[in-house]
């Protein structure tokens, strides 16, 4: 697995963890962030190479920081 793939998986896992802590469905978070549900699923599975702007939106809606989303992604 490449470093990029590992990072994407780590970020996706972190997004899923933070979403579940809030008791939100994947659909709710995707609606909140104006991201298509299938793209949100790909993010959480580590299949999507998300942009910085998407990461900013996710961090804001999850009331966290980009640093927290990136934790463990190195």
Residue, then its C-alpha position, 0 to 999 in steps of 0.5 A: x500500500x502506498x503512503x497516499x493510500x495509507x493516508x487516505x485510509x487514516x483520514x477516512x477512518x478519522x472522519x468515520x470515527x468523529x461522525x459516529x461519535x456524534x451519532x450522525x449517519x453518513x447521509x446526514x454528514x454528507x448533506x451537512x457538507x454538501x458532498x454526495x453520499x457516494x463520495x462521502x462513502x469513498x472518503x470514509x473507506x479511504x478510496x477518495x483523494x479529498x481536496x483541502x477545501x473538502x477537508x476544511x468543510x469536514x473539519x468545520x462540520x465535525x467541529x474539529x481541526x484539519x490537524x485532528x483529521x490528519x492525525x495518524x495519516x503520516 
